Amino acid sequence: MKNRERGLLKIVECLKKHNYSISRILPSQKNHLKLPFEPINLLNFVFWEKNALYEWTAFPLFYQKIFKLFYPKVFILFKMFFLNNEVKRDDVFKFFREEDVSLFIKGGILDESNGSYRFTIKLIPYQDMIISKGSSWFGKDSVIFAEYLTKDLSGMTFEKTLDLCTGTGVQAIVSKKYSKRVTASDIREGLVQNAMLNAKINNITDITFLNSNLLKNIPGKYDLITANPPYGIVSNNPDDKTYGLHTVFELLENLDNHLNNGGMASIITESVVKDGKDMVFEKIKQVFDNKNYTIVLTPLNYHINNLFFNLVHKEYGISHIPLHIISFRKNDKNMIVLLKLPLIRKIICFAYIALMYSKYFFRHEK
C-alpha cells in the first residue's frame, strides 16, 4: 500500500506540473444519437472550457486529435491516466525516471508487457483537483453535483457537515471549503480508503472518514448533509427494491433524525416516472408531509435507456427517468415543490428519448 500511495503522489505531482486539468474539456462518452446536440460540445471545447469529460459526443476522437495539436504532452498523460491506453516506453519516460517506474510497477499501478506500458489507475481532473477513481463510481452526476454544491454553498459556513455515499470523496472535499468539520462515509472499506487518499493528494487532511451503511453507524446531527446515493434498475420485478430506488428511499426515511433545526441537505438521484407519477416525489410527500421542511426537487434532465426498455418499460408503464437535485431546508415552513424542466431543455431531452424509442422499436421489429 505504501508503494502504491507513494507512486500515486508522484504521479499527481507530475499531472499538476503539466496542467493535466485542462484535459477536462474533452468529451469522452461516445454516443451517435447525440449528433444533433454536438454544437454544445464544440462551443465548450473552444470557448467555455467547462468539465466535459462525461459528456456524450458522436466524435470523441475528433476532439482528441485537435487537443493533441495544442497540448501534446497533456494528451499523452490523458491517454495514460484517463483513457488507460497502452503507451510506448518513451512516452512514460518523458515524465518519469527509472526509479519512479519501478515504484509504479511494485505498487501495482503500472503494467509492463513487451515494451508497452499501461497504468491501471484512472485519474480524473476536476476543477483544481485530481481524483483517483479507484473502484468508486464517478460519472456525469458526480460532476454535476460537485458543481451544484460549489454554487449553492458559496458564502455559507457550516459547523458540521456529513457526506453520505462519499465514493471518491469529491463531495466531501468540495464541502470542506464551506464547513469547519466534515464527516464522510461509505458502505465499503475500500471506497473509504480511496476517498481518504483523494483527500490527501488534494491537500485536505481534516475530514473524518467512516465505514457506514447510510446513517446506521453515524452518531449525532449535522448542519449540512450531502449524498449521491446509488440508484438504478436492478431487476425486472417491479416490487424488487423499487426500481433501484431502495437506498434513496431509506435515506429519505432517516434524514430528519440527523439534521439540525435550520440545517440543509442536498441529494442527487434519479427517479422513475410511472403512470405519470414521479416515485421519488411521491415518497418525499409521504415522509415529509407533516414535517417543517422546504423541499425543492429540481429536474436536470429526462432520459430512458436500454436497460429500462428491456426489463420494465413496456410491462410497467415507465415513461422516462428524471435526474433530480433535491434541496432540503429544515425550517418553520412546510412546502414541497417539484419544479419543471425548462422548455428548451425538455425539448432536447424528449427528442433524445424519441430517438431511443425509434432505435428500440426498429431493432425489435427486425
N, C-alpha and C positions, 0 to 999 in steps of 0.2 A: 504493500500500500504506500510505503514511503517513497519508493522509486516512482510509482505512478503519480503521486502528488507532486513530487519534485519535478518530474518531467512535464506535467501539466502547467506548473507555474512558469517554467522556462518557455513553453510554447506560448502562453498568454502574453508574456513579456515581449516576445517576438511579434505577435499579432498586433499589439498596441503600438509598437515601434513603427510598423509598416502600415498603419492606418487601415487595418482589416475591417473596421466598422463601415467603411464606405461601400463594402460589398452588399450591404443591406438593401441597396436599390435594385438588386437583381431579382425579378420574379422567377420562381423556380418550379412551380407546380404546373405540370403540363396538362392542358385540357382544351381540346379543339373546339368545344362548344362555347368557349369564352371569346372566340374570334370577334364577334360584334362589339365587344367591350375593350378591345385591345388598345384603343387610343388613350384610355386611362393609364395603362401601364407605361405607354410611351411618354406621356406628359410627366409622370412621376420620375421616370428614368432620366429625362432631360432637365427638368426644372425643379421638381418638388423634393426629391431625394428622401422621401419617407421610407419606412421599413416595408419592403415589398417582397421579402423572401418567401412568404407563404401566400402570395397572390397567385391566382390562376392565370396562365398565359398559354396561347397557342404556339408560341415560338420562344421557348427558353433559350435555345442555342443561339438565336439571333442576338439577344441581349448579352449573352456571354461573349460572343465574338466582338461586339462593339466595346464592351467593358475591357476586354483583353488589350485592345489597342491603346487605351488610355491608362490602364492600371495593370501592366503585365505582371509585376511581382505580386500584387494583391490577388490577381486572378489565380496564380499558382497556389497561393495559400487557401483561396476559396475552394479550389479543386481538392486540396489535401484535407481540409478540416470541415468543410460544409458538405461537399458532394462525396467526400471519402473515396475519390477516384485513385486508381493506381497511378503513380508518377515515377519518373526516372530518378536514378541516384543523384544526378547533377541538380535536379530541382530541389531535393531535400537539402543538399549541402550548400545551396545558395543561402540558406538561412540558419543552418545548424552545424555545429562542429562534430567531429568524430565521437567525442565522449558524450555529447548530447544524444546522438543517435543510439549509442549503446545503452544509455539510460532509458530511452523510449522503448527499446526492444525488451529490456529487462522488466520494465513496468507494464508491459503488455499493451502499450498504446501504439505500437508500430510493428507491422509485419513486413518481413523481407523475404522475397522469393525470386530467384533467378535474376537478380539485378533490379527488380521492381519493388517499390515500396508503397504501402498503403497504411494510413493512420486509421485506427479503429475508434477514435473519439470524434464526436460531432460537436463542433464549437460554433455557437450561434451569435452573430453580432446583434446587439440590441442597445440603442442609444449609445452611451459611452461604456457599455458593459460587454463582457464576453461571457456567454452562458454555456456551460457544459451540459449537453442534453442527458447524458447517462442513459438510464433505462426509463426516464420520465417521458410523459407526453409533453410535446411543445409544438404548437401549431398556430394557425392564424388567430384563434380565440385567445391564445396566450398573449400575443402582441396587442390585440385589441383591448384586452382587459388591463394590461400594464399601462397602456397609453391613456385609457379612461381614468385609472387611478391617479396618474400623474396630473391630469387636468382637474379632476373632481376634488382632489385633496389639496390642491395648490393654496397656500396661505393658511392652512389649518395646522394645528398641533394637537396630537392625541397623547394622553398619558400612557395608555395600554392598548396595544393592537394585537389581534390574533389572526393569523393567516392559516386557513384550513386547506387541506389538499395541496400543500405548497409545491409539490412536484419539483421543478428545478430550483425553486426558491425565488424566482424573479419577482413575484408579487410581494414577498416579504422584504426583498431588497429595495423595491420601489417604495413600499410603505414606511421603511425605516427613515426615509427623508422627512417624514411628517410625524414621527412617533418617537417618544422618549424610550419606550420599551416595546419590543416586538417578540412575540412567541409564534413559531411556525411549526406545523405538524403535518405528518402524512402517515398512511397506514403501514407502509413498508419501510423497513430499516434501511434498505439500500437507497431508497429515494431520499430519506432524511440525510444520509451521509453525503449524497451528491449535492443536495441543497446547501449543506454546511460548507462543502468545498467551493461552491459557487460564491457564497458569501465571502470566503477567504480570498479567492482570486480577484474579487472586486473590492477588496479592502474594507469589508464590512465585518466587524469582529464581535458585535454586541447584540446578535439575535440569538434567542434561546430556541433550540430545535428539539422537538419531542416526537416520539413514535406514538401515534394515536389513531384510532378509527373514528373519524369525525370528532365529536365532542366528548367521547366516552372517557378519555383519560385527561381531560382538560379541566383544571380547577378554576374557580373564580369567575368574575365578569370582566368585560372589556369595553372600551370606549369605541373601538372600531374593529369590525370583523370582516375579513375578505375571504372569498372562496371561489375557486374554479373547480367544482367537483366533477367527477366522471359522469358522463351521460351517454346515451346512445342505445339503440335497439340491441337486445341480447337474445331474443327468442321470437318464434312465430306464434307463441301462445300469448294472447293479449293480457292474460292475468299473471303472467310470469314476470315479476319485478317491474310491472307497469311501464313497458316500453323502454326500459333502461333508466327511468327517472327515479328509481327507488332511493338512490343516495341523495338526490336533491330533495325528495320529499322528507327523508329522515332529518336532513339539515334544517329544513323549514320548521319541522315539528319541535325542534330543540333550541332553535336560535334565541328565542326570547329569554330563556333561562340563563344565558351567558352574555347578555348585552345590558350595559348600564343604562339607567334613565338618561335621556339626552344623547345616547350613543347612536352610531351609524353602522350600517352593514352594506356591503356590496357583493353581489353574486353574479357570475356569468353562467348561463346554462341554455341549452336547447330545451324546447318544449315539443309537444305534439298537438297539432290541431286535428281533433277527431270529432266528426259530426258537427263541425262548426264551433267547437269549444276548445279553447286553449287549456290544456290539462294543468300546467303549472299555475296559471292564473286562477283556475278553479280551486286548486289546492291552497293557494295563498288566501283566498277568500274564506275557505273553510277553517284554516288555522288562525288567522288574524282578524276575523270578523268582529270580535268583541274586545280587541286589544287596541291600545292607543299608539298607533303607528301611522306614519305617512309612507306609503309604499308605491313606488312608480316602476312599472315594467316598460323598458324602452327596447322595442324590437330593432335589431341591427340589420337583419336580412331574413328572407324566407328561402327555403330550398327543399329539395327532395332528393333522394339518392337511390341507387340501385338496390341497396340492401332493404330499404323500406318497400320498394316496389315488389321485390321478390318474396318478401316474408309476410307483410301485413297490409300493404296499401289497398289491394282490391278487396280483401276479405273484411277489413275492419274500418273502412271509411276514413282513412287518414288522407287529408288533402295536402298538407305541407308541414314543414318543420321550421318554426321561428327560432332564431337565436336572440336571447334577451340579456340585457344587463338589468338587474333588479336592484334598486336602491331602497334601503330601509332607514327611516328616522324614527327613533323611539321618543315620542313627544306626547303632548296632550290632545292630539287630533286622531281621528280615525278616518283614514282616506286611503283607498286602494284604486290605482289608476293603471289601465293598460293603454299606453299610447299607440297611435297608429304609425305605421311606417310612412315616411314622406312619399308623396305620389310618384316622383321620378324614380325613387329607389324601389318602390313597389312594382312599377312597370318593368324595371330591369330584372328584378327577382322573378316575377311571374313569366317574363319572356324566357328566362333560363329554365324555369320549371316546365314551360311548354316544350322546349327543346328536349328535355329529359323524357317527357311523356311521349313525344313523337319517336324518339330513339327506342324507348321501351316497347311500344306497340309495334313498330316496324320490325324489330328483332323477333317478336313473338308471333308475328303473322307469317313469317317465313316457314 
